[in-house]
Amino acid sequence: MNALFLWLAAAAVLALTERQSARILLALAAFATLTALVMGFVGDLPRATLLAAILTATIAGASGVKHHHSGMKLAVADLGLTFAGTIPFMLRQYRLTATLTIIGAVLLALAAVAVIVLVPGTPLRISERLAILAFTIALYACAFYATGGAERWRRDVTVRSGLFSFFMASLIDVASWWPTGGLRMLDVADTPLALLPPLPARHGVRPDIFVIQHESVFDPRSYGLAVDDEIAAFLSPPGAHSGTLHVDIYGGGSWQTEFSLLTGLSSASFGPDSYFLFKKGVGRFAHSLPSELMGLGYRSQLITSCRRAFMNYDPFYTGLGVEERVFSDEFPPPFDLTAFEATNSDAAFFAATEGALQRSLDRDPAPRFAMILTNFNHGPHEVRLQPPGQYEDERRFALGALNDATYAEYYARLAETAASYAAFRAGLLARYPGRPMLIVRYGDHQPTMSRAIEKAQGVRSDDPRQFETFFTIEALNFEPDFAGLPESLDIAQLGTAALKASGLPLDAVSATRLDLFAELGDRYVATHSERKRRFHRTLVDAGMIDLSATQKPLAAVPDRA
């Protein structure tokens, strides 16, 4: 078998699939390196080329699957997630995709065995193989830096094309995956930024601030799909400040959105540590939305649809100083945990949440910050969660907008969420008439069901809308300060926007964050800004972000539940 013909064929395939000159250049250099590396073991060029081609196909295939479910391509840092629950999650939530992926992996493995056993070749001397390997590695490194280096390739993560080149760029971008003893942050300048003076209160009201994270909820209108009046009022309440929210994730990883809302920092700033922030970030963020509010005399509370043992939630929220932490396995009767976990129904969750808030407020009427986390609209949407007879009109309405059963399921769940939230809101107003409240609601990410919308409408799978959800800030029983707040925000800005809307005083950190809104727009990480990087340096130098290898012991925060 002609080795030169094989290599040229592989190069032609790469050129067709990578589509852009920088990606083609790096892909060819990386493929040459893979070929030389494999040849170091098998000895001859024909088998090495075929095996490198199989490995390339494996990388591209795995990257395509990851992009479909997360909106981001496969990087070397992601390999660690294999041992952090990703495979069990895929098997549980996306069985068809997981099964097809396993079958594909088995077929590629059999093809590799067939190449090793059946394809003839003349081995090169070890000295020749080492020389070729050294040359291709040098070529690979030069191609990486010639095409822009880490700064250019890290921006490529959400683009659907260039699956192989991106992975190989991440491999040579050692800083993006090399283990560290502390917490890494990728966008920190060398010099600090002087913080702006604090902003005074706009009035004397101290409203409760209730933040509700609606699992996997986005606005269908962003894709041109009609919604009924109830859903429209849920997504954009009259008199509220509502708009489009940019988030860092797609399909899963809700805790990264929570992190950004709570800390005012993008989870993406922490690179490969972003997925592990609820573990590696425990006790490392001295300034946060709850800590700023607690400095103003607020009590703080977490109410979540997850069990206490889920994803290190209890230690992370403890590290932020949140005093009262209520988990689904602690709701009192008549809440039925077993029945709830079969569907994660918002009707059941909002009823239990209303009870938890009432018990807390009745015990201590001080102004309250509460983080409320739902889990109803997570995928898969191939499964119907509501019994027949419920929300049938909403399903028919959705099918009229888009003839897809998974979208109809999403919309029916959204209708239950809207009705359950409306009852929750009415219950609070009835029990605490006249009490000022600011209710901030948003979607943490889009579900993978939205790929059905993309397919039906011919939308590219790397369309930036995949990272857009919704937000709304609603004031009850007081006059909010919405002046100057944009209609499009990044999730890292939403907490500061809520503080601005509440009329409360802003400390120097939040005042500086607010001032950065105009410069950054609604893309916190994706917007290059030296002031943002210097702001991060200020926070690190002041000890508000602890990146050190030796983490301070976590101070005990009593659970007031």
N, C-alpha and C positions, 0 to 999 in steps of 0.2 A: 504493500500500500504506500503510495507516494506521500511522504510526510509534508512536502511543500504544498501539495494540493490540499491536504487536510487543513493546514494552517491558513492558507488563503481562503478556503471555504469558511472557516471559523471567523476570520477577520471580516469577511463580507457580511456574515450574519450579524456580527457586532455593529458594523457600520450602519446596517439597516435598522437595527433595534435601538441604538443609542441616539441617533438622529441629530445630534448637535456636535459641532467640531470638537469642542473641549471634552465632551463625554466620549466621543470616538477615540480621541488621542489617549486619554487615560485608560479607557477600556482595552485598547490594543496593547498598551504597555503593561497593564495589569495581567492580561491574558498571557502575554509572553512570559511574565514572571511565574504565573501559575504553572505554565507548561514546563519551564525550567525546573521549578521546585519538584513537580511530580516526576520529571525525568531523573532527578537525583535518586529516586527510589526504584523506578522501573527500568531505567537505563537507556531506553531508546526513544526516539522522537515520535514515531507514529502512535504508540500507546500513550505516551505522555500528552500528546495533542488531544486525542480522543477523551482521555480521562479529565483533562483540563476543561474540555468542552462540556462534559457531563457535570463537573463541579460548577461551571458557569451557569448552566441551565438550572441547577439546583438553587443557586443563590438568587437568580432572577425570579424563579418560581416562588420561592419563599418570600422574596421581597414583594412580589405582586400580591400574594395572599395577605401579607401584613398591611400593605397600602390599602387594600380593599376594606379591611376591618379597622384600621386606625388612622388612615389618611396620611401616613408617613411610611417611607421606605425602610427596608431593613438596614440596620447599621451594626457594626461589631458590638457596640455596647448593648444591643438588644439581646445578644446571645445569653447574657446573664439572666434575662427574664424567663428563659426556658425553665430555669430552676426556681422561679419565684411565683409559680402558679399559672403561667400562661397556657401550658398544654392542658392541664385539667380544666381550665376555664373554657378553652376552645372545644374540648370534648363534651363539656356540659351544655354550653350555650349554642355552639355552631357545629352540630354533629356532622352534617353533610359536608361542610367545608373541611372539617378535620379528617373525615374518612377519605375524601378525595385527595387531600394532601398526603396522607399516609400511603395511599395506593401509589401516588406519583413517586414518593420517596423510595418505595420498594422497587418500582420499575427502574428507576435510575440506578439503584444499587445493583440490581441484576445486570443492567447494561454495563456497569463498571466491571463486574466480575467477568462478563463475557469478553470484554476488551482485554483484560489481563490474561485470560486463558487462551483466547483464540487468535488475537492479532499478533502477527510476527513482527519482529524488529531486530535491528543490529545494535547492541548496546554501545554507547560511547564510553571512552575512558573516563574515570572519575575526575581527572584533572580537567578534561574538556567540559564535563557537566558543571563543575564548580565555577569555571570561567564564564560559562554561559549564564549561570545563575547570578553571579556578581554583576555581569553586564546588564541583565534584564532588571535587576533590583535598582541599579543606578538609573536606568531608563524610566522605570516606574516612578521613582522619587522625583526625577526631573519633570516628568509629565504632570505630576501632582502640583508642584510649585509653579510650573509654567502656566497652568490653567487657573491659577488664583489661590491655591492653597486652601487651608481650613476655612477661612472666612467665606470664600466663594462656595465651597462644597456644602458647608453646613446649611446654607440657604436653599439648597436643592432638595431638602428632605421631603417636601410635600408634592413635588412634581412627579407625575406618574411615570414618565419615561426615564431612561438612564438607570434602570434597576441595578445592573451589574456594576457600572462605573461608580455609583454612589456608595455601594457597599465597600468597594475596593478603596475609594477615597477615605472612607471612615477607618479602614484598617491602617492606613499610613498616618492618619490624624491621631496619633497615639494619645494625645492629651484628652481626647473625647472618650476613651474607654479604659485607660490605665487606672487600676484601683488606687484610691487615695485613703489615707487615714482619717482625713477630715471631710468636709463638704466642699465640693468644687463649685465655683460660680464663673461662668465664661465671659461675662460682660462687665468687668470691673476695671476701671482706669487706674493709672498710677497716682494721679493727684486727686484730692477730694474737691467737692463742691460746697461752697458756703451755703448753709441752709437759709431760707427766707425767714423773716420774723413770723411768729404765730399770728393767726387771724382771730380776732375777737368774735364772740357769739353775736348772731344777728338778732336775737331776741332772748327772752328769759325762759323759754320752754325747753324742757328736757324730755323729748318723746321717747317711748320705747322704740327700739329698732329691731324688727323681726326680719331676718334674712331667710328666704325660702329657696332652696335649690331644687328645682323641678327636674327629676331624672330624665335625661334624653329628650327634653322638650325643645323644639325649635318652631319657628313660625312658618307654616306652609306657604304663606304669602310671599316669602322670599324666593320661592320657586314658581310664583305666578299661580298658585292654587288657591281657589276661593275657600273661605271659612264662613261658618254661620255666625249669627250675631253673638251667641254666647261665647264662642271661642274668640271672636274679635275683642269682646269686652274683657276676656281673661288675659289676652296677650297685650292689649293696649287699653287699660281702663280709662274712662273719661276723667280728665283732670289730673292724670298721672303723667310722669315723665317716662316715656317708653322709647325703645329703639332697638337697634341691632347690637349684639354683643359678640366680640371676637374672643374665642377661647383657644387654648393651646392643643386641644385633643379632639379626637373623633372616635366614636364607637365604644369608648371605655376610659377607665382611669379617672373617675369622677373626683378622687381625692386631689388630683393636680389642680382642678378648677377651684375646689375648696381652698387649697393652699394659697392660690393667687388672690382670691377674694379676701382672705383673712390677713395676709401679710402685705398686700400691695405690691407684690413681686411676681413676675412671670415664672411659672414652674420651668419653662423652657430655658431660663437663664442658668439652670443648674445641670444642663446637659444630661449625661447618662445617670446622674443622681436624681433626675426629676421624678422618675417613677417611684423612687424609694424615699421621697421626702418625709413621709409620715413615719418613717423609721430613722433615717439618718439625720432628719431635721429636728428631732425631739429636743426641746429646750434651747434651740439655736437662734430663735427669733424673738428678741426682746421687745421689739416694737411691732404691734399688730392692731387690727381693728378692735378686738376685745380688750387689749391692754390699754389702748387710748381711751376707750369708753369707761373702763373701770377706774381710770385716773380721774374721770369726771363724776364718780360716784355711782356708776352703773353696776348692777349685778349681771353676771354672765351665765349663759346656759347653752348647752347642746342638746338637741332632741333629734334622734336619728332612727331610721328604719332598720338599721343594722344592729347586730348583737354586739355586746361590749368587746368581745374578743376579735372583731373584724379588723384586719389591716392596721393594727396598732393605733386605732383611733383614740382610745382612752389615754395612753401616754402622750400622744401628740397634742390633743386638746388640753391636757393637763399642763404641758409645756408652754402653752400660750396663756396659761392662767385662768382658763375657763373653769368656773367653780362648780357648776351643777351639770352633770353629764348623764343624760337619760337615754338608755338604749332600748331597743324593741323587746329584748328578753327581760325587761324590768317594768314594762307597762302593767299596771294592776288590772284585774278583771273589771269589766267583761271582755277586755282585749284577749283574743285567742291567738297566741303566737303561731301555733301549728297551722291554723287556717290562714293567718296572714301571710306566712312565708310561702304558701302555695301560689299566691298571686302578687303579694306586696301592694294590695289594693290601697289607693289613696283615700277611699271612703273610710276604711278602717284606720288608716294612719292619721289622717287629719282629726278624726274624732279623739284618738288617743293623745295627740299632740295638744289639742285644745284643753283636755283634762290636765295634762302635765303643766301647761302654762298657767292655768287657773290655780292649781295647787301652789305653784311657786309664787305667783303674784299675790295670792291671798295671804300667804305666809309672810311675805316681805314686799310691800308696795313700792319699793325703790324702783327707779327706771331700769328697764331690763334690755339687755342685748341677748337675742336668742338666735342661734344658728339651727335651722330646721332642714333635715335632709330626707327627701323622698326617694323611692326606688321603683315606682310603678311602671314607667314607660320604657324601661330597659328591654333590650331584645332577649330572645328572638321574637319577632312579630309574626312568625308562622304559627304560633300557638295562640289560641283564643283564650283569654283570661276571664272574660265576663260570661255568665250563663246566657243561653238563648233567651231572647225577649228583652234584654237590657241594651240600650243604646243602638237599637236597630235602625232608627231614623238617621242617626249620625253615621252609621256604616254606609247606608245607602247614599247619603250626601257625599261622603268621601269617595265612594266608587264612581259617582257621577263626575267628580273632579279628576280622578285618576283611577283607571280600571286595574287596580292591584290590591289583592287581599291583604298584603302586609301593611299597605298604607291605610286601608280601612281599619285594621286592628290598631294601628298607631292613633288614628283619629278618634276611635271609640274610647281608647284609654284616656286620650286628651280630654274628651268630653266628661269622663268621670272625674278627672283631676279638676277641671274647671268648676263642676258642680260641688265637689268636696271642698275646694278652696272657698267658694262663695259661702257655703254653710259655716266654715271655720271663721271667716271674716265677720259674718253676721253675728256669730256667737260671741266673739270678742267685743264687738260694739254693744251688744245687748247687755253683757255682764259688766262692762266697764264704760258706761256712757260718759262721754266727755274726756276720757283719758287720751292724751295725744299719743299717736302711734305712727311710725314710719315703716311701711312694709316694702321690702326690697325682694323682688322675685326674678329668677333668671333660669335659663337652661344650662346645664353643665356641659353638654356636648350633643351632637346629633347621633342618633342610632344608625347602625349599618343599614337599616331599612331604607334610608334616604338614597342608597344606591339604586333602588328601584325607580325613584323619581328621576335620577340622573339618566338612567337607561331609557325610560319612557320619553324623556324630553330631549335626548341627545346631548346632555350636558357632560362635559369632560369630568372624569373622576378626580382630577386634581383642581377642579374649579374652587376658587377661594371660599365660596359659600359653604363648603363642607365644614369649615371651622367657624360658622356663624350660627348663633342661636338668638335669643331675645332677652331683654331685660325690661323691667318696669319698676319705678319708684313711686309709691303712692302714699300720700299723707292723709291721715285721719285725725280730725279734731284739732288741727292747727294749720297755720299757713306756712308752706314749705318755701325753700329758697332754691328754685330751679334755674335761676338766672345764669346764663353762660354755660350750662351743662350741655355737652354735645349729644346728638341723637345716635351716635355710634361710639361705643366704648370698647376698650379691651378689658377683659376680666380683672386684670391687675389694677384697673382704675375704678372699678365699681364701688369698692368700699369707701374710697375717698369721695366719690360722687354722692354716696349716701350721707356721709358726714356733712358735705356741703349742703345737701338738700334739707338736712335736719335743722340747720341753723345753729348748731353747736359750735363752740370754738374749735379751731384746728391748731394743733401744735406745729412746731417748725417743720417736722418731717412731712406731715400731711399737707401743710401749706406749700411746700416745695413740690410734692407730688402733683397737687392741683395745678400749679404753675406749669408743669411739664406737659399737661394735657394737649395744649395747642401744638407743641413741637412734635410730640409722638403720634398724634392722631389715635386711631383705634388699633394700632399694631405695636404693642409694647416692645417685644423682642425684635420683630422684623424691621423696625425703624432704626436706622443707624443714628445714634445721637451720642456725642461725646459728653454732653451734660448728664444724660442718663447714666452713663458709665461712671462719671465722677460722683454722681449722687450715690451710686452703689458703693463706691470707695468710702464715702463719708459714713455710710451706715456700717460698713465693715470696721472702719477705724474707731468708730464710737462704740463698738461692741453690740450694736443692734442686730448684726448678722454675725454669727460665730462660725467661721470656716476652719477653725484650728483643728489639728489632729487630736488634741486632748480636750475632749468635751467636758464642760462643767457638769457636776452632778445635778440632776433634776430636783428642783425644790418641790417639796410635797405640797400639793394643793388639795385640800379636803373636798370630797365629793359631797355637795350639799343636798343631793337628791334624797 
